[in-house]
Amino acid sequence: MCARYTLTQEQNKIMAAYQVKLPDDYRANYNIAPTQNSLVITSD
């Protein structure tokens, strides 16, 4: 299946760039499927 994506950035870099706190169990994922839960950052 296509439409998979990756989330590979280090936790501290995401928190610094977006001024957010990530869950303690955050980990990089190199093969995220459309049906999996994943972190998403949105803006208003």
N, C-alpha and C positions, 0 to 999 in steps of 0.2 A: 504494500500500500504506500502510495506517496503521501505527501502532506505532513510528513514527520518533520520535527525540528529539534534544535538543540538548545540547551540552557547551560552554558559552560563558564560563565563569568564567575570569578571568586566573590564570595559573600561580601567581603569588606568593600570591594569595588562597586558593587550594586548599591550598597547602603550609602556610600559616599556620593555617588552620582545622583541618586534620587532622593536622598534624605529620608529613607524608610528603614524600618526594622524588619528583618527577615526572621522567619521561624528558626528556632534552634536546630531543627532537623533538616535545614536546607542542605542540599547537595547538588552538585552538577549532574546533569543528565544528558547523555549524548544521543538518545534515541526516544524522543517523546512522541507518542502516538496521539492522534486526535481524540481518542477516548480516555486518555489519562488526565488526571488532575495535575495542574501545574501552576506555578506562580505567574501572575499577570499584574502589571502596573498600569493603571489608567490615570487620566487626569480629567478634571471637571471643566 
